[in-house]
Amino acid sequence: MKLIVSNNTIGAGPFVELPVEDILYFEFDRKSKMITLHSLAEQFYMPGTLIFWQNGLLESGYEFVMLDRNNAVNLSKLRYVDQVSNRGYFEDDISPKSKHCTISIANIAIVKQRVATMSNMLVN
């Protein structure tokens, strides 16, 4: 499945077809009032709410879980969770420029539980 998205917040320029499999996480941006979708290398934008897109993607068979109040994370893409900073990373080799999402303290438990079923994720 692909989503039709923009590479900017005002929709200027051509729209892009973004495969859902490429999305690491998405978050609501209060300033632009748009959903920001994060792939490993780029950001994209689309209108709507977190709940609307999370529910729609869940019903379409994708596992996006709200791990903080303003983001929904593709758990199958998560590779490392740092419990000290409450951040999830999507790469095996973490650097200061690595893509990351925030995880609430309450939701660290969800991630830990999920680790038991995923061999590609590490919790520290």
MISENU-855426 format. One record per atom (N, C-alpha, C): x, y, z; residue number from 1; atom name. Coordinates in steps of 0.001 Angstrom, whole numbers, plus 524288, in hexadecimal, padded with zeros to 5 digits. Atoms other than C-alpha are relative to their C-alpha. Last residue first. Example, Ala and Ser with C-alpha at 12.3 -4.5 7.8 and 13.67 -1.06 7.14 Angstrom:
REM MISENU-855426
<r <7FCCC; 7FB5A; 7FFC4>; 2; "N">
<r <83566; 7FBDC; 81BE4>; 2; "CA">
<r <7FCFE; 80442; 802DA>; 2; "C">
<r <8037A; 7FB5A; 80000>; 1; "N">
<r <8300C; 7EE6C; 81E78>; 1; "CA">
<r <80384; 804B0; 80000>; 1; "C">
//
This chain:
REM MISENU-855426
<r <7FBBE; 7FEFA; 7FC5C>; 124; "N">
<r <84A75; 7FB4F; 868D1>; 124; "CA">
<r <7FE02; 8035B; 8046A>; 124; "C">
<r <8017A; 7FC29; 7FC13>; 123; "N">
<r <84014; 7F4E6; 8606B>; 123; "CA">
<r <8048C; 8008B; 803C7>; 123; "C">
<r <7FCED; 80041; 7FB3E>; 122; "N">
<r <84446; 7EE0E; 853E0>; 122; "CA">
<r <7FE22; 8044B; 803AE>; 122; "C">
<r <8001C; 7FB61; 7FCB3>; 121; "N">
<r <83B8B; 7EB1F; 8484C>; 121; "CA">
<r <8030A; 7FF19; 80504>; 121; "C">
<r <7FCC5; 7FBDD; 80232>; 120; "N">
<r <83D8E; 7E1C5; 83CE1>; 120; "CA">
<r <80040; 804E4; 80365>; 120; "C">
<r <7FA6E; 80120; 7FF44>; 119; "N">
<r <8391B; 7D53A; 8439E>; 119; "CA">
<r <80370; 80477; 7FE19>; 119; "C">
<r <7FCF6; 7FE0A; 80471>; 118; "N">
<r <82B34; 7D9D7; 84564>; 118; "CA">
<r <805C7; 7FF1B; 80109>; 118; "C">
<r <801A0; 80285; 804D9>; 117; "N">
<r <8218E; 7D257; 84DD7>; 117; "CA">
<r <80313; 801BD; 7FB3D>; 117; "C">
<r <80026; 805AF; 7FF3C>; 116; "N">
<r <82774; 7D512; 85B39>; 116; "CA">
<r <7FE86; 7FD2B; 7FAFF>; 116; "C">
<r <7FAB9; 80208; 800E4>; 115; "N">
<r <82AB1; 7E2BD; 856A9>; 115; "CA">
<r <80016; 7FA11; 80061>; 115; "C">
<r <7FF82; 80117; 8059F>; 114; "N">
<r <81C14; 7E598; 855DC>; 114; "CA">
<r <8055C; 7FDB1; 7FEB8>; 114; "C">
<r <80336; 80494; 80116>; 113; "N">
<r <81ACC; 7E489; 86496>; 113; "CA">
<r <80096; 7FE63; 7FA48>; 113; "C">
<r <7FD60; 80482; 7FDA0>; 112; "N">
<r <8261D; 7EDF0; 8665F>; 112; "CA">
<r <7FD09; 7FAF8; 7FEDB>; 112; "C">
<r <7FB85; 8013F; 80354>; 111; "N">
<r <81FD2; 7F768; 85CB8>; 111; "CA">
<r <802F0; 7FB44; 80225>; 111; "C">
<r <80212; 8023B; 804E1>; 110; "N">
<r <812EE; 7F717; 863DD>; 110; "CA">
<r <80474; 7FE46; 7FC80>; 110; "C">
<r <801BB; 8055A; 7FEDD>; 109; "N">
<r <81A09; 7F90C; 870E0>; 109; "CA">
<r <7FDCF; 7FD56; 7FB20>; 109; "C">
<r <7FB42; 80336; 80045>; 108; "N">
<r <82104; 80514; 86B6A>; 108; "CA">
<r <7FE80; 7FA4B; 800E7>; 108; "C">
<r <80006; 80366; 8049A>; 107; "N">
<r <81352; 80A69; 86952>; 107; "CA">
<r <80508; 7FCEB; 7FF2A>; 107; "C">
<r <8041C; 803F9; 7FF98>; 106; "N">
<r <81188; 80FDD; 87709>; 106; "CA">
<r <80028; 7FC28; 7FB6F>; 106; "C">
<r <7FE5F; 803CA; 7FC09>; 105; "N">
<r <81E97; 816E6; 87664>; 105; "CA">
<r <7FC04; 7FB93; 80067>; 105; "C">
<r <80167; 7FE89; 7FAA8>; 104; "N">
<r <81A5E; 81D87; 869D9>; 104; "CA">
<r <801BF; 7FBAE; 803C2>; 104; "C">
<r <8035F; 80406; 7FDC9>; 103; "N">
<r <821FC; 81A3A; 85D94>; 103; "CA">
<r <7FEC4; 801A2; 80599>; 103; "C">
<r <80071; 8000A; 7FA56>; 102; "N">
<r <82844; 8249F; 85519>; 102; "CA">
<r <7FC32; 7FBBB; 801A8>; 102; "C">
<r <80518; 7FE31; 7FE30>; 101; "N">
<r <82C36; 821DF; 84736>; 101; "CA">
<r <8000F; 7FFE2; 805ED>; 101; "C">
<r <80204; 80236; 7FB28>; 100; "N">
<r <83985; 8209B; 84107>; 100; "CA">
<r <7FA95; 80230; 8011E>; 100; "C">
<r <8059B; 7FEF5; 7FF52>; 99; "N">
<r <84075; 82298; 8342A>; 99; "CA">
<r <7FE3D; 7FD71; 80505>; 99; "C">
<r <803AF; 80449; 800E3>; 98; "N">
<r <84F29; 821CC; 835F0>; 98; "CA">
<r <7FA63; 801C8; 800D4>; 98; "C">
<r <803A6; 7FE90; 80427>; 97; "N">
<r <85709; 82E6C; 834D0>; 97; "CA">
<r <7FBE0; 7FBD0; 7FEE7>; 97; "C">
<r <80307; 7FB61; 7FE73>; 96; "N">
<r <85E01; 82CE6; 841EF>; 96; "CA">
<r <7FBF9; 801AE; 7FBE2>; 96; "C">
<r <7FC8D; 7FB76; 7FFEF>; 95; "N">
<r <861B1; 81F27; 83DA4>; 95; "CA">
<r <7FCCB; 804B0; 801CE>; 95; "C">
<r <8023F; 7FB02; 7FE5B>; 94; "N">
<r <85B6D; 811E3; 83F99>; 94; "CA">
<r <80439; 80434; 80020>; 94; "C">
<r <7FB81; 7FCCB; 7FE8B>; 93; "N">
<r <8600A; 8063D; 837B5>; 93; "CA">
<r <7FE18; 8057F; 80142>; 93; "C">
<r <7FCC0; 80328; 7FC8F>; 92; "N">
<r <85492; 7FCBB; 837A1>; 92; "CA">
<r <804B7; 80307; 801FB>; 92; "C">
<r <7FB31; 801D8; 8026C>; 91; "N">
<r <84B1E; 806B7; 8323E>; 91; "CA">
<r <80306; 7FCC0; 803ED>; 91; "C">
<r <80175; 80338; 80477>; 90; "N">
<r <83CFB; 80A02; 8356B>; 90; "CA">
<r <804B8; 7FDE7; 7FD09>; 90; "C">
<r <7FCC5; 7FF10; 804A8>; 89; "N">
<r <83ECA; 80FC5; 842F0>; 89; "CA">
<r <7FEBB; 7FBFB; 7FBCD>; 89; "C">
<r <7FF99; 80496; 80351>; 88; "N">
<r <8352D; 810EE; 84E36>; 88; "CA">
<r <802FB; 80170; 7FB19>; 88; "C">
<r <80005; 7FF53; 805A9>; 87; "N">
<r <8371A; 81B18; 858A2>; 87; "CA">
<r <8004E; 7FABB; 7FD4B>; 87; "C">
<r <8054B; 80134; 801EB>; 86; "N">
<r <833F2; 81B3A; 86710>; 86; "CA">
<r <7FF7E; 80136; 7FA2F>; 86; "C">
<r <801F8; 7FB4F; 802A3>; 85; "N">
<r <8410B; 821C5; 86A55>; 85; "CA">
<r <7FA5F; 7FF5E; 7FE17>; 85; "C">
<r <7FE20; 7FB73; 7FD1C>; 84; "N">
<r <84504; 817AB; 87488>; 84; "CA">
<r <7FDC7; 804FE; 7FD9F>; 84; "C">
<r <8037F; 7FEF3; 7FB9B>; 83; "N">
<r <83C82; 80CD5; 86EF4>; 83; "CA">
<r <801B6; 804AE; 8033B>; 83; "C">
<r <7FCC5; 7FE0F; 7FBBF>; 82; "N">
<r <843B0; 80D2A; 861E7>; 82; "CA">
<r <7FC56; 801A1; 8046D>; 82; "C">
<r <802BB; 7FC93; 7FC5A>; 81; "N">
<r <83C08; 804C9; 85865>; 81; "CA">
<r <803B7; 80162; 8046E>; 81; "C">
<r <7FD5E; 7FF4C; 7FAFA>; 80; "N">
<r <8427D; 7FEDC; 84C74>; 80; "CA">
<r <7FCD2; 803C3; 80354>; 80; "C">
<r <7FB76; 80361; 7FF56>; 79; "N">
<r <83DFF; 7F967; 83F63>; 79; "CA">
<r <80272; 80041; 80571>; 79; "C">
<r <7FCF5; 7FE79; 7FB69>; 78; "N">
<r <8303A; 7FEBB; 83D04>; 78; "CA">
<r <80470; 7FC1B; 800E2>; 78; "C">
<r <7FB54; 7FD1F; 801B1>; 77; "N">
<r <82B9B; 7FC13; 82F18>; 77; "CA">
<r <8038A; 80189; 8048D>; 77; "C">
<r <7FCAB; 8039B; 802EB>; 76; "N">
<r <821AA; 7F171; 8328E>; 76; "CA">
<r <80503; 80299; 7FE27>; 76; "C">
<r <7FCD0; 80350; 7FC8F>; 75; "N">
<r <81C40; 7FA5B; 83D12>; 75; "CA">
<r <80392; 7FC50; 7FD06>; 75; "C">
<r <8002F; 80500; 802B1>; 74; "N">
<r <817B6; 8047E; 83326>; 74; "CA">
<r <8039A; 7FC50; 80300>; 74; "C">
<r <7FB22; 80267; 801C7>; 73; "N">
<r <81646; 80F9E; 83CC7>; 73; "CA">
<r <7FEE6; 7FACB; 7FD5F>; 73; "C">
<r <80178; 8057F; 800BD>; 72; "N">
<r <80AEC; 818E3; 83F44>; 72; "CA">
<r <80495; 7FD74; 7FD23>; 72; "C">
<r <7FDD7; 80328; 80445>; 71; "N">
<r <80E6A; 8262A; 844B0>; 71; "CA">
<r <7FDBB; 7FA7E; 7FFE8>; 71; "C">
<r <80047; 7FD98; 80526>; 70; "N">
<r <808F4; 831AF; 84C70>; 70; "CA">
<r <80272; 7FCBA; 7FBA2>; 70; "C">
<r <80501; 7FD6F; 80123>; 69; "N">
<r <80523; 82C1E; 859A8>; 69; "CA">
<r <7FFA7; 8024A; 7FA85>; 69; "C">
<r <7FFED; 7FB0C; 7FD30>; 68; "N">
<r <8102C; 82255; 859D7>; 68; "CA">
<r <7FB25; 802FC; 7FE5B>; 68; "C">
<r <7FC4C; 800CB; 7FBBA>; 67; "N">
<r <81130; 81423; 855D8>; 67; "CA">
<r <800F7; 804F9; 80313>; 67; "C">
<r <7FEBD; 7FB00; 7FD91>; 66; "N">
<r <80532; 8143B; 84D34>; 66; "CA">
<r <80374; 7FEF4; 804C0>; 66; "C">
<r <801CE; 7FF9F; 7FA9B>; 65; "N">
<r <805FB; 8075D; 845E9>; 65; "CA">
<r <8018C; 80554; 80223>; 65; "C">
<r <7FE51; 7FAEF; 7FE02>; 64; "N">
<r <806EA; 8055C; 83738>; 64; "CA">
<r <7FD8C; 800A9; 8055F>; 64; "C">
<r <7FFBD; 7FF82; 7FA4F>; 63; "N">
<r <805CF; 7F701; 833CB>; 63; "CA">
<r <80286; 8052A; 8019E>; 63; "C">
<r <7FAEF; 7FDDA; 7FE6B>; 62; "N">
<r <8012F; 7F66D; 825AD>; 62; "CA">
<r <7FFF5; 80115; 805DD>; 62; "C">
<r <7FC29; 803FF; 7FEE2>; 61; "N">
<r <7F61C; 7ED57; 8218B>; 61; "CA">
<r <80562; 801E9; 80195>; 61; "C">
<r <7FDBD; 801BE; 804F9>; 60; "N">
<r <7ECEB; 7F6D0; 81AAA>; 60; "CA">
<r <80467; 7FC0F; 800D6>; 60; "C">
<r <8040E; 802FE; 802BC>; 59; "N">
<r <7E4A2; 7F842; 826EC>; 59; "CA">
<r <801EB; 7FDF1; 7FAB9>; 59; "C">
<r <800CC; 804DE; 7FD0F>; 58; "N">
<r <7F0EC; 7FC6B; 82E2A>; 58; "CA">
<r <7FC03; 7FC83; 7FD41>; 58; "C">
<r <7FB93; 80368; 80139>; 57; "N">
<r <7F3EC; 80647; 82358>; 57; "CA">
<r <7FFA6; 7FAD5; 802FE>; 57; "C">
<r <80054; 801BC; 80568>; 56; "N">
<r <7E66C; 80C41; 8244A>; 56; "CA">
<r <80460; 7FC4C; 7FE84>; 56; "C">
<r <80443; 803C7; 8007E>; 55; "N">
<r <7E6D3; 80CBE; 83313>; 55; "CA">
<r <7FF95; 7FDE0; 7FA7A>; 55; "C">
<r <7FE80; 804B9; 7FD31>; 54; "N">
<r <7F42C; 8133F; 83356>; 54; "CA">
<r <7FBCA; 7FBD7; 7FF6B>; 54; "C">
<r <7FC2D; 802F6; 8031C>; 53; "N">
<r <7F04F; 81CC7; 828A3>; 53; "CA">
<r <801C1; 7FB0A; 802C4>; 53; "C">
<r <8022C; 80174; 8050F>; 52; "N">
<r <7E3CE; 82182; 82F39>; 52; "CA">
<r <803CB; 7FC8B; 7FCFD>; 52; "C">
<r <803B0; 80451; 7FF29>; 51; "N">
<r <7E9B8; 82140; 83CE0>; 51; "CA">
<r <7FDBA; 7FE1B; 7FAD6>; 51; "C">
<r <7FD2F; 804D1; 7FEAF>; 50; "N">
<r <7F55F; 8297B; 838DA>; 50; "CA">
<r <7FC4E; 7FB5B; 80065>; 50; "C">
<r <7FE9C; 80083; 7FA7C>; 49; "N">
<r <7ECD5; 833B4; 83270>; 49; "CA">
<r <802F4; 7FAE0; 800D4>; 49; "C">
<r <802B1; 803EB; 7FCDF>; 48; "N">
<r <7EB95; 83812; 8246A>; 48; "CA">
<r <801C0; 80009; 805A6>; 48; "C">
<r <803D1; 7FE1D; 7FC2F>; 47; "N">
<r <7F326; 83F29; 819D9>; 47; "CA">
<r <7FDA7; 7FB7F; 8031A>; 47; "C">
<r <80552; 800EC; 801C9>; 46; "N">
<r <7FF78; 839E4; 81379>; 46; "CA">
<r <7FC3E; 8020A; 80428>; 46; "C">
<r <8044A; 7FD94; 7FD25>; 45; "N">
<r <80E06; 83CB3; 81448>; 45; "CA">
<r <7FAC3; 7FE7A; 7FD95>; 45; "C">
<r <80456; 7FEC5; 8036B>; 44; "N">
<r <81AB7; 83602; 810AA>; 44; "CA">
<r <7FB82; 801FA; 80354>; 44; "C">
<r <804DB; 7FECF; 7FD4B>; 43; "N">
<r <82800; 834D1; 81712>; 43; "CA">
<r <7FBEE; 8016E; 7FBF0>; 43; "C">
<r <80312; 7FB5E; 80142>; 42; "N">
<r <833FF; 82E52; 8112D>; 42; "CA">
<r <7FB5F; 800B5; 803AA>; 42; "C">
<r <7FD0E; 7FBAC; 8023F>; 41; "N">
<r <83F64; 824D3; 812E3>; 41; "CA">
<r <7FCEA; 80512; 7FF5C>; 41; "C">
<r <7FA98; 7FFD4; 7FE17>; 40; "N">
<r <83AB0; 819ED; 81BD4>; 40; "CA">
<r <802E0; 804DC; 7FE0D>; 40; "C">
<r <7FD5F; 8049E; 80219>; 39; "N">
<r <82C68; 81D06; 8196C>; 39; "CA">
<r <805A0; 8006E; 801E3>; 39; "C">
<r <7FA55; 8007C; 80037>; 38; "N">
<r <8252E; 82671; 82236>; 38; "CA">
<r <80188; 7FACF; 7FD76>; 38; "C">
<r <7FE74; 80580; 8007E>; 37; "N">
<r <81726; 82AB7; 8204C>; 37; "CA">
<r <805E5; 7FFCD; 7FF5A>; 37; "C">
<r <7FACF; 80080; 8024B>; 36; "N">
<r <81311; 83814; 8255B>; 36; "CA">
<r <80169; 7FA40; 8000D>; 36; "C">
<r <7FD42; 804B7; 7FE74>; 35; "N">
<r <80474; 83956; 82792>; 35; "CA">
<r <80545; 80006; 7FD27>; 35; "C">
<r <7FFA9; 8043D; 803CB>; 34; "N">
<r <7FFF4; 8474D; 825EB>; 34; "CA">
<r <8027C; 7FB3C; 80292>; 34; "C">
<r <804F3; 802DF; 7FF78>; 33; "N">
<r <7FBA6; 85267; 82EBB>; 33; "CA">
<r <7FF96; 7FBA4; 7FBED>; 33; "C">
<r <8024F; 80055; 8053E>; 32; "N">
<r <80775; 85A1B; 829BE>; 32; "CA">
<r <7FA92; 7FD89; 80011>; 32; "C">
<r <7FF1C; 7FB1C; 802D6>; 31; "N">
<r <80BAB; 85EB2; 83747>; 31; "CA">
<r <7FD4F; 7FFED; 7FAAE>; 31; "C">
<r <803B6; 7FBF8; 7FE59>; 30; "N">
<r <8057B; 85388; 83EC2>; 30; "CA">
<r <80097; 8050E; 7FCDE>; 30; "C">
<r <7FCFF; 7FB2C; 7FF61>; 29; "N">
<r <80CC8; 8490D; 8373A>; 29; "CA">
<r <7FC2F; 80469; 80131>; 29; "C">
<r <8030A; 7FB4C; 80114>; 28; "N">
<r <80606; 83BFB; 8393E>; 28; "CA">
<r <80362; 804B6; 8012D>; 28; "C">
<r <80136; 7FCC8; 7FB7C>; 27; "N">
<r <80F2A; 8306D; 8384F>; 27; "CA">
<r <7FCC2; 804AF; 7FE4F>; 27; "C">
<r <80242; 7FAFC; 8016B>; 26; "N">
<r <81232; 8253D; 82F42>; 26; "CA">
<r <7FE5D; 802CE; 804F2>; 26; "C">
<r <803E5; 7FE12; 7FC51>; 25; "N">
<r <81B42; 819BB; 830A3>; 25; "CA">
<r <7FD99; 804EE; 7FDC6>; 25; "C">
<r <7FE01; 80195; 7FAE2>; 24; "N">
<r <824C6; 81167; 828F0>; 24; "CA">
<r <7FC21; 8018D; 80442>; 24; "C">
<r <800FB; 7FC59; 7FBB4>; 23; "N">
<r <81D4E; 81260; 81C16>; 23; "CA">
<r <80207; 7FDB3; 8051D>; 23; "C">
<r <7FB8A; 7FC7D; 7FF53>; 22; "N">
<r <8238B; 80AE6; 810CF>; 22; "CA">
<r <7FF65; 803AC; 804A7>; 22; "C">
<r <7FB93; 802FF; 7FDEC>; 21; "N">
<r <819F0; 7FF6F; 811B0>; 21; "CA">
<r <804CE; 8036A; 800F6>; 21; "C">
<r <800AA; 8002A; 7FA56>; 20; "N">
<r <80EC8; 80920; 80FCC>; 20; "CA">
<r <8049C; 7FD25; 80284>; 20; "C">
<r <80191; 8052F; 7FE11>; 19; "N">
<r <813E1; 80B64; 801FB>; 19; "CA">
<r <7FFBA; 80007; 805FD>; 19; "C">
<r <7FC7A; 80208; 7FBFD>; 18; "N">
<r <81432; 81A0E; 7FF38>; 18; "CA">
<r <7FE1B; 7FAA6; 801C1>; 18; "C">
<r <8023A; 804E1; 7FE01>; 17; "N">
<r <80E0F; 81EDC; 7F288>; 17; "CA">
<r <803FA; 7FD96; 803B1>; 17; "C">
<r <7FCA4; 8049F; 80049>; 16; "N">
<r <81299; 82CED; 7F0F6>; 16; "CA">
<r <7FCF0; 7FB4E; 801FC>; 16; "C">
<r <800B1; 803BB; 7FBC3>; 15; "N">
<r <80ADA; 8395A; 7EE34>; 15; "CA">
<r <80356; 7FB32; 7FEEE>; 15; "C">
<r <802F7; 804D1; 800EF>; 14; "N">
<r <81076; 84329; 7E4B4>; 14; "CA">
<r <7FF78; 7FCBB; 804F6>; 14; "C">
<r <7FCFB; 803F0; 802CB>; 13; "N">
<r <81471; 850B8; 7E8E9>; 13; "CA">
<r <7FCD5; 7FB09; 7FF66>; 13; "C">
<r <7FDB4; 7FDE2; 804C9>; 12; "N">
<r <80E5C; 8592B; 7F351>; 12; "CA">
<r <80368; 7FBD3; 7FD6F>; 12; "C">
<r <8019A; 802FA; 80491>; 11; "N">
<r <8062C; 8517C; 7FD04>; 11; "CA">
<r <80212; 80219; 7FAE2>; 11; "C">
<r <8041C; 7FD22; 802C5>; 10; "N">
<r <80757; 85BAD; 807BB>; 10; "CA">
<r <7FE47; 7FD44; 7FAFC>; 10; "C">
<r <804D2; 7FF60; 7FCF1>; 9; "N">
<r <80EA7; 85379; 811C4>; 9; "CA">
<r <7FBA5; 802D8; 7FD2A>; 9; "C">
<r <8000C; 7FB16; 7FD20>; 8; "N">
<r <8193A; 84E78; 808A3>; 8; "CA">
<r <7FA9B; 800CD; 8026A>; 8; "C">
<r <7FAE9; 7FF5E; 7FD7D>; 7; "N">
<r <81D3C; 84161; 802B1>; 7; "CA">
<r <80075; 80553; 802AC>; 7; "C">
<r <7FD13; 7FB91; 80215>; 6; "N">
<r <80F11; 83E31; 8003D>; 6; "CA">
<r <8054E; 80035; 802A6>; 6; "C">
<r <7FDFC; 7FC39; 7FC3E>; 5; "N">
<r <80802; 83155; 8023B>; 5; "CA">
<r <802C7; 80471; 7FD21>; 5; "C">
<r <7FEBD; 7FB69; 80318>; 4; "N">
<r <7FFC4; 8274A; 7FAEF>; 4; "CA">
<r <8015C; 8045D; 803D3>; 4; "C">
<r <802CE; 7FB4A; 7FE7A>; 3; "N">
<r <80067; 81AE3; 802F7>; 3; "CA">
<r <801BC; 8046A; 7FC6D>; 3; "C">
<r <7FD2A; 7FB10; 8002C>; 2; "N">
<r <80474; 80DD5; 7FD2C>; 2; "CA">
<r <7FC67; 8046D; 801BB>; 2; "C">
<r <80349; 7FB6C; 80000>; 1; "N">
<r <80000; 80000; 80000>; 1; "CA">
<r <80377; 804D4; 80000>; 1; "C">
//
